[in-house]
Amino acid sequence: MTDLLVRGGTVVTATGSRRADIAIDGGRITTISADLGALAAAATEVVDANGLLVMPGVVDVHTHTRVGTDAEPDRFFQDSVAAAFGGTTSFLAFNNPGTGSSPAAERSLLAGLREWRAATNADAAVDYAVSLAISGRMDDPIAELPAMVDAGVSTAKAFMVFDFRLDDVRLFEAMGVLAGRGGMLQVHCEDPVIIDASVAAMLARGDTAPRFHAPSRPAYAEDVATARAMAFARATGAPVHVVHLSSADALRHVREAKALGLPVSAETCPHYLALTDTRYDATDDLEVAKVVISPPLRSSADQDALWAGLAAGDLDLIATDHVPDRASVEKGDALRGVPFNRVSNGAPGIETLLAVAYGKGVTTGRLSVERLVDLLSTTPARRFGLARKGAIEVGRDGDIVLFDPAARRTIRAESLHHTSDYTPYEGLDVAGAVRSVFVRGRAVVRDGAFVGQRGYGQFIEREGAGG
């Protein structure tokens, strides 16, 4: 008996593409072969994938999805629906400080984990995991890391900036403790001294508009911090992952660390690959606020370096850094006299990852479709300990995306499904479109319509990371 038979498509993996059929039973891939027509009569569902790319579900390892509240109960669920529409079948969320956490969770990693698990239980349409943010405000987060890993959370994130940043001593300690338990630290690399001084000087001059966000966080602040993180990785021998890398100089430090054989990795984000710092030249403060992101958008030269780094293997994966802010709420502070350094950082992207990466990468010839699958699915799953995800292989979860490479579309906020009311990619023309999405063999999106259900998505407990 076969639950799902996908026939006639071009199966794309990180190592090659071929025409093949895929059989899925009990949520797992059971057979991959050139012709499985003999199984069709007994299959519960047969899907015709002729003319389509059959890709592993996207694994987005960097999202700041918000949990549901009494006032807004659907925020987590609806962003998981948006993920599905974009071809993402597994995502990693953060329980960031200050985004709905209780006072107890602000003080303790484990209290934060318990609270987050309870708030997200049975509330997703696709599978998900969590990475805990280590805050400098916590009582003793380093001591809690072993228990965190034992609870199935094998990664944590540290910030080198913001008022909840982790100081260098505890950053160094966190790397070593996590490495000793088979885990990995994710690091937001920006230098606080440079940024705090820049922000203070601008505010003192009365430069408070959103356009001053980018010059307050120059590329050399990211350069300095990335160099320090790589030095700590060298001293500890720990696996370290640099999040949302945006500049050529920061990339150089990662490249050099890899040349030394260090177990480090780095991601970039679609907004750095599709947008540049010219967006900060807009005269409309709200339009600028929509791309108040940290690190900020960079130059076209930096963008070219990132694309080259993805192709060469210096960058390991693409993730969204999705933040479901709304122009009418969080970003709207820019119109209410709030200075740039207090406008919420981030932009939505959970639904547009595959669309932007394929449209700007594969169709332009910057990346092969096989390399894209590696960047969006296979390497993220391997690096973050999602052992059953990220590849079309026998024994893996039946997470499948049917993608139409011949389609053309223009990204519009009104056609997206996330909990934001805007997209930074408004009006962007892209090639390719997600047609259907299956999570563990069950349809979640079919022919462009949501057919999944709340609570189908499972929490993923992870054993190890950094592979």
Rosetta blueprint (number, residue, H / E / L):
1 M L
2 T E
3 D E
4 L E
5 L E
6 V E
7 R E
8 G E
9 G E
10 T E
11 V E
12 V E
13 T L
14 A L
15 T L
16 G L
17 S E
18 R E
19 R E
20 A E
21 D E
22 I E
23 A E
24 I E
25 D E
26 G L
27 G L
28 R E
29 I E
30 T E
31 T E
32 I E
33 S E
34 A L
35 D L
36 L L
37 G H
38 A H
39 L H
40 A H
41 A H
42 A H
43 A E
44 T E
45 E E
46 V E
47 V E
48 D E
49 A L
50 N L
51 G L
52 L L
53 L E
54 V E
55 M E
56 P E
57 G L
58 V E
59 V E
60 D E
61 V E
62 H E
63 T E
64 H L
65 T L
66 R L
67 V L
68 G L
69 T L
70 D L
71 A L
72 E L
73 P L
74 D L
75 R H
76 F H
77 F H
78 Q H
79 D H
80 S H
81 V H
82 A H
83 A H
84 A H
85 F H
86 G L
87 G L
88 T E
89 T E
90 S E
91 F E
92 L E
93 A E
94 F E
95 N L
96 N L
97 P L
98 G L
99 T L
100 G L
101 S L
102 S L
103 P H
104 A H
105 A H
106 E H
107 R H
108 S L
109 L H
110 L H
111 A H
112 G H
113 L H
114 R H
115 E H
116 W H
117 R H
118 A H
119 A H
120 T H
121 N L
122 A L
123 D L
124 A L
125 A L
126 V L
127 D E
128 Y E
129 A E
130 V E
131 S E
132 L E
133 A E
134 I E
135 S L
136 G L
137 R L
138 M L
139 D L
140 D L
141 P H
142 I H
143 A H
144 E H
145 L H
146 P H
147 A H
148 M H
149 V H
150 D H
151 A L
152 G L
153 V L
154 S L
155 T E
156 A E
157 K E
158 A E
159 F E
160 M L
161 V L
162 F L
163 D L
164 F L
165 R L
166 L L
167 D L
168 D H
169 V H
170 R H
171 L H
172 F H
173 E H
174 A H
175 M H
176 G H
177 V H
178 L H
179 A H
180 G H
181 R L
182 G L
183 G L
184 M E
185 L E
186 Q E
187 V E
188 H E
189 C L
190 E L
191 D L
192 P H
193 V H
194 I H
195 I H
196 D H
197 A H
198 S H
199 V H
200 A H
201 A H
202 M H
203 L H
204 A H
205 R L
206 G L
207 D L
208 T L
209 A L
210 P H
211 R H
212 F H
213 H H
214 A H
215 P H
216 S H
217 R L
218 P L
219 A H
220 Y H
221 A H
222 E H
223 D H
224 V H
225 A H
226 T H
227 A H
228 R H
229 A H
230 M H
231 A H
232 F H
233 A H
234 R H
235 A H
236 T H
237 G L
238 A L
239 P L
240 V E
241 H E
242 V E
243 V L
244 H L
245 L L
246 S L
247 S L
248 A H
249 D H
250 A H
251 L H
252 R H
253 H H
254 V H
255 R H
256 E H
257 A H
258 K H
259 A H
260 L L
261 G L
262 L L
263 P L
264 V E
265 S E
266 A E
267 E E
268 T E
269 C L
270 P H
271 H H
272 Y H
273 L H
274 A H
275 L L
276 T L
277 D H
278 T H
279 R H
280 Y H
281 D H
282 A L
283 T L
284 D L
285 D H
286 L H
287 E H
288 V H
289 A H
290 K L
291 V L
292 V L
293 I L
294 S L
295 P L
296 P L
297 L L
298 R L
299 S L
300 S H
301 A H
302 D H
303 Q H
304 D H
305 A H
306 L H
307 W H
308 A H
309 G H
310 L H
311 A H
312 A H
313 G L
314 D L
315 L L
316 D L
317 L E
318 I E
319 A L
320 T L
321 D L
322 H E
323 V L
324 P L
325 D L
326 R L
327 A L
328 S L
329 V L
330 E L
331 K H
332 G H
333 D H
334 A H
335 L H
336 R L
337 G L
338 V L
339 P L
340 F H
341 N H
342 R H
343 V L
344 S L
345 N L
346 G L
347 A E
348 P L
349 G L
350 I L
351 E L
352 T L
353 L H
354 L H
355 A H
356 V H
357 A H
358 Y H
359 G H
360 K H
361 G H
362 V H
363 T L
364 T L
365 G L
366 R L
367 L L
368 S L
369 V H
370 E H
371 R H
372 L H
373 V H
374 D H
375 L H
376 L H
377 S H
378 T H
379 T H
380 P H
381 A H
382 R H
383 R H
384 F L
385 G L
386 L L
387 A L
388 R L
389 K L
390 G L
391 A L
392 I L
393 E L
394 V L
395 G L
396 R L
397 D E
398 G L
399 D L
400 I E
401 V E
402 L E
403 F E
404 D E
405 P E
406 A E
407 A E
408 R E
409 R E
410 T E
411 I L
412 R L
413 A H
414 E H
415 S H
416 L L
417 H L
418 H L
419 T L
420 S L
421 D L
422 Y L
423 T L
424 P L
425 Y L
426 E L
427 G L
428 L L
429 D E
430 V E
431 A E
432 G E
433 A E
434 V E
435 R E
436 S E
437 V E
438 F E
439 V E
440 R L
441 G L
442 R E
443 A E
444 V E
445 V E
446 R E
447 D L
448 G L
449 A E
450 F E
451 V L
452 G L
453 Q L
454 R L
455 G L
456 Y L
457 G L
458 Q L
459 F E
460 I L
461 E L
462 R L
463 E L
464 G L
465 A L
466 G L
467 G L
